[in-house]
Protein backbone atom coordinates (compact mmCIF):
# COMPACT_ATOMS: atom_id res chain seq x y z
CA UNK A 1 0.00 0.00 0.00
CA UNK A 2 2.76 2.51 0.94
CA UNK A 3 5.84 2.62 -1.24
CA UNK A 4 8.21 5.19 0.21
CA UNK A 5 9.39 6.68 3.48
CA UNK A 6 7.80 9.98 2.38
CA UNK A 7 4.42 8.20 2.17
CA UNK A 8 4.93 6.77 5.65
CA UNK A 9 5.71 10.23 7.05
CA UNK A 10 2.56 11.74 5.54
CA UNK A 11 0.25 8.83 6.35
CA UNK A 12 0.20 8.03 10.05
CA UNK A 13 -1.61 5.23 11.84
CA UNK A 14 -2.45 5.70 15.53
CA UNK A 15 -2.49 2.29 17.22
CA UNK A 16 -3.20 0.75 20.58
CA UNK A 17 -1.80 -2.78 20.49
CA UNK A 18 -3.23 -4.42 17.36
CA UNK A 19 -6.10 -1.93 17.02
CA UNK A 20 -5.92 0.95 14.53
CA UNK A 21 -7.54 3.92 16.29
CA UNK A 22 -7.06 6.37 13.42
CA UNK A 23 -5.43 7.00 10.06
CA UNK A 24 -4.11 10.52 9.43
CA UNK A 25 -3.47 11.76 5.90
CA UNK A 26 -1.30 14.89 6.10
CA UNK A 27 -1.93 17.85 3.82
CA UNK A 28 1.41 17.42 2.02
CA UNK A 29 0.66 13.92 0.72
CA UNK A 30 0.79 13.69 -3.08
CA UNK A 31 1.01 10.71 -5.38
CA UNK A 32 -0.27 9.89 -8.86
CA UNK A 33 -3.20 7.53 -9.22
CA UNK A 34 -5.38 6.08 -6.49
CA UNK A 35 -4.31 4.99 -3.02
CA UNK A 36 -6.73 3.49 -0.52
CA UNK A 37 -5.55 3.91 3.05
CA UNK A 38 -8.06 1.60 4.72
CA UNK A 39 -8.39 -2.18 4.75
CA UNK A 40 -11.14 -3.56 2.51
CA UNK A 41 -13.25 -4.61 5.51
CA UNK A 42 -13.62 -1.10 7.01
CA UNK A 43 -17.19 0.18 6.92
CA UNK A 44 -15.82 3.64 6.03
CA UNK A 45 -13.25 3.68 3.21
CA UNK A 46 -10.66 6.44 2.85
CA UNK A 47 -8.90 6.87 -0.47
CA UNK A 48 -6.73 9.50 -2.13
CA UNK A 49 -6.97 10.27 -5.86
CA UNK A 50 -4.71 12.40 -8.04
CA UNK A 51 -5.58 12.42 -11.72
CA UNK A 52 -4.43 14.68 -14.58
CA UNK A 53 -6.73 17.00 -16.53
CA UNK A 54 -8.75 15.03 -19.06
CA UNK A 55 -8.65 11.79 -17.09
CA UNK A 56 -12.10 10.19 -17.02
CA UNK A 57 -13.72 7.99 -14.43
CA UNK A 58 -16.40 5.90 -16.10
CA UNK A 59 -19.95 7.00 -15.32
CA UNK A 60 -21.50 4.59 -12.85
CA UNK A 61 -24.10 3.96 -10.19
CA UNK A 62 -23.55 2.09 -6.95
CA UNK A 63 -25.41 -1.17 -6.46
CA UNK A 64 -27.59 -1.85 -3.45
CA UNK A 65 -25.34 -4.06 -1.32
CA UNK A 66 -26.47 -4.96 2.19
CA UNK A 67 -23.87 -3.93 4.77
CA UNK A 68 -23.86 -4.23 8.52
CA UNK A 69 -22.37 -1.23 10.33
CA UNK A 70 -21.73 -1.91 14.01
CA UNK A 71 -19.40 0.95 14.98
CA UNK A 72 -19.43 4.46 13.60
CA UNK A 73 -16.27 5.47 11.78
CA UNK A 74 -15.94 9.13 10.92
CA UNK A 75 -13.71 11.19 8.67
CA UNK A 76 -12.78 14.79 9.47
CA UNK A 77 -11.42 17.16 6.83
CA UNK A 78 -9.62 20.10 8.47
CA UNK A 79 -10.43 23.11 6.27
CA UNK A 80 -8.71 25.74 8.38
CA UNK A 81 -7.07 26.18 11.77
CA UNK A 82 -5.29 23.79 14.11
CA UNK A 83 -6.54 21.34 16.70
CA UNK A 84 -5.31 18.62 19.01
CA UNK A 85 -7.01 15.26 18.81
CA UNK A 86 -6.73 12.98 21.84
CA UNK A 87 -7.06 9.25 21.16
CA UNK A 88 -8.49 6.72 23.62
CA UNK A 89 -8.67 2.94 23.47
CA UNK A 90 -11.89 0.94 23.58
CA UNK A 91 -11.24 0.70 27.34
CA UNK A 92 -11.64 4.54 27.53
CA UNK A 93 -7.98 4.98 28.55
CA UNK A 94 -5.97 7.79 26.98
CA UNK A 95 -3.38 6.62 24.40
CA UNK A 96 -1.79 9.69 22.76
CA UNK A 97 -2.50 12.95 20.91
CA UNK A 98 -1.71 14.46 17.52
CA UNK A 99 -1.92 17.98 16.10
CA UNK A 100 -3.98 18.38 12.92
CA UNK A 101 -3.98 21.46 10.70
CA UNK A 102 -5.57 22.81 7.55
CA UNK A 103 -5.52 20.22 4.78
CA UNK A 104 -5.13 17.21 7.06
CA UNK A 105 -7.69 14.39 7.01
CA UNK A 106 -8.28 11.88 9.81
CA UNK A 107 -10.30 8.67 9.76
CA UNK A 108 -11.39 7.82 13.30
CA UNK A 109 -11.55 4.03 13.09
CA UNK A 110 -11.89 2.68 16.64
CA UNK A 111 -11.67 3.63 20.30
CA UNK A 112 -12.55 7.11 21.47
CA UNK A 113 -11.44 10.63 20.68
CA UNK A 114 -11.68 14.20 21.92
CA UNK A 115 -10.60 17.52 20.48
CA UNK A 116 -9.23 20.86 21.59
CA UNK A 117 -9.19 23.69 19.09
CA UNK A 118 -5.79 25.43 19.17
CA UNK A 119 -6.98 28.04 16.67
CA UNK A 120 -10.33 28.93 15.16
CA UNK A 121 -10.99 25.75 13.19
CA UNK A 122 -13.33 24.65 10.40
CA UNK A 123 -13.91 20.93 9.86
CA UNK A 124 -16.10 18.83 7.63
CA UNK A 125 -17.28 15.55 9.16
CA UNK A 126 -18.43 12.50 7.21
CA UNK A 127 -19.78 9.43 9.00
CA UNK A 128 -22.31 6.65 8.60
CA UNK A 129 -25.93 7.28 9.39
CA UNK A 130 -28.58 7.41 10.34
CA UNK A 131 -27.67 9.35 13.49
CA UNK A 132 -28.86 7.51 16.61
CA UNK A 133 -29.10 10.60 18.84
CA UNK A 134 -28.03 10.15 22.47
CA UNK A 135 -27.54 6.41 21.86
CA UNK A 136 -24.82 7.12 19.30
CA UNK A 137 -22.01 7.84 21.78
CA UNK A 138 -20.83 7.42 25.37
CA UNK A 139 -18.96 10.33 26.95
CA UNK A 140 -15.67 9.46 28.66
CA UNK A 141 -13.38 11.37 30.99
CA UNK A 142 -11.00 13.62 29.05
CA UNK A 143 -7.25 13.43 29.59
CA UNK A 144 -5.76 16.10 31.85
CA UNK A 145 -3.67 18.71 30.05
CA UNK A 146 -0.62 17.73 32.11
CA UNK A 147 -0.83 14.15 30.78
CA UNK A 148 -0.90 14.99 27.05
CA UNK A 149 1.58 12.93 25.01
CA UNK A 150 2.06 14.34 21.50
CA UNK A 151 3.30 11.96 18.79
CA UNK A 152 4.21 12.42 15.17
C-alpha positions, 0 to 999 in steps of 0.5 A: 500500500505505501511505497516510500518513506515519504508516504509513511511520514505523511500517512500516520496510523495511531495504534493501541496494540493491534487496534488501529484507532485512526489514520491521518493523511497529512496535507502534504501527501501527493502521489499519482493515481489512487491509493486506498488507506483503509483495509477492505473490511472497514465500513468507512473507506478512505482513499486519495486520488490524483488524476491529470486533466482530461482523465475520465472515471467511467460514469457509474451507479452504486449497487444496493449491497447490504452492509452491517455497520456496528461501529461508527467510523468518521472522517474529518477534513480540516479546512482551516485552523489547528486542533489537538485530537486525543485518542483513547482505546476501547477501554476509555484509557488515553493513548496519545494525541496528535496535532492536525492542521488545515488540509489534514484528514483523519479517519477515526476508526476505533476507540474514542477521541476528543478535540481541543481547538488550538486556533479557530478551526473549520472541519467537515465531518463524514460518517455513517448514518442514520444518526442515533441521537443520544444512543450514538455515543458514550462520553468518557473522561477527558485526559488532563492537560498535564498528561498529554503525550504528542506523537508524530 
